[in-house]
Amino acid sequence: MLPRVLEPEVMDTAEEASDYDSMHHDTVNRLFVDDLLQASRELSCADIGANPIRVLDVGTGTALIPIELCQRPGAFEVVAIDLAQEMLKLADRNIERAGLTKCIRAELVDAKGLPYADGAFDWVISNSIVHHIPEPSSCLREMWRVLRPGGLWFVRDLFRPMSADVIEQIVQTYAGMDSARQQQLFRQSLHAALTVEEVRELVAPLTVTGGSVRATSDRHWTLACRR
C-alpha cells in the first residue's frame, strides 16, 4: 500500500483557483448530485416541501456542486464554505452568473471548526475536501455535529490507489487532456487521499456503520447515511 503523502490543505492562489475551476468537472458534479438526490430518497431524507432544504457544502471550491444542485427541481438554501479566498472569489462569480445568489451563499470558513449550531442543517455534503486535511477526523466530527437528527450526510472523495502505476493510469484516463499542472494537482490528490478502510475507521466513533462508506468508482469512495 502506498503511504499517504499530504498536499497543501488550502489552494489559495489565483492560479490554483483558476486551474481548478477550468478543469473538466461537469460530469463528476452531475453524477455527485444525481447520487446525492438518490441517496436522499433511499434514506428517506428527500423532504422537499414548502420549506427549502438547508444544505452545507463543505469545501465548496468554486461552488460548482451547489450550482448544479440548485438547478435541479426542489427548493434549497446552500451555505457553501471554503478556506481559500481565491476559490471563493470565483465561487461568487459563478453563483452570480448562474443567477443563484438568492439560494447559495459562499462563506470563508474552516471546516475543522464550523461556526454553526448543532443540527443547523438538513443535509451536509462534501466533495473532495477530506484528502486535503492532514487529520480529517475533526472535519468529519464537525460535519456530523451540525447535521440535524434525520438529516442526510453525503461525502465523496478520492481514495488512495494501491500503487504509483495505478495512480498514473487514473491520471491519464481522467486528466490526460489537461495541462501538466492540472495533471500534477490530480496526482498529488490521489497520493493524499485516504483508503476506504481508513475512512471507515474515522467515522466509526460517530456511530456511522462501515457499510455507509464504500468505493463507488475506480477512484472515489462515498459516505451516505442518515443521522
C-alpha positions, 0 to 999 in steps of 0.5 A: 500500500502506498503511504499517504503523502499530504498536499497543501490543505488550502489552494489559495492562489489565483492560479490554483483557483483558476486551474481548478475551476477550468478543469473538466468537472461537469460530469463528476458534479452531475453524477455527485448530485444525481447520487446525492438526490438518490441517496436522499430518497433511499434514506428517506431524507428527500423532504422537499416541501414548502420549506427549502432544504438547508444544505452545507457544502463543505469545501465548496471550491468554486461552488460548482456542486451547489450550482448544479444542485440548485438547478435541479427541481426542489427548493434549497438554501446552500451555505457553501464554505471554503478556506481559500479566498481565491476559490471563493472569489470565483465561487461568487462569480459563478453563483452570480452568473448562474443567477443563484445568489438568492439560494447559495451563499459562499462563506470563508470558513474552516471546516475543522471548526464550523461556526454553526449550531448543532443540527443547523442543517438538513443535509451536509455534503462534501466533495473532495475536501477530506484528502486535503486535511492532514487529520480529517477526523475533526472535519468529519466530527464537525460535519456530523455535529451540525447535521440535524437528527434525520438529516442526510450526510453525503461525502465523496472523495478520492481514495488512495490507489494501491500503487504509483502505476495505478495512480498514473493510469487514473491520471491519464484516463481522467486528466490526460487532456489537461495541462501538466499542472492540472495533471500534477494537482490530480496526482498529488490528490490521489497520493493524499487521499485516504483508503476506504478502510481508513475512512471507515475507521474515522467515522466509526466513533460517530456511530456511522456503520462501515457499510455507509462508506464504500468505493463507488468508482475506480477512484472515489469512495462515498459516505451516505447515511442518515443521522 
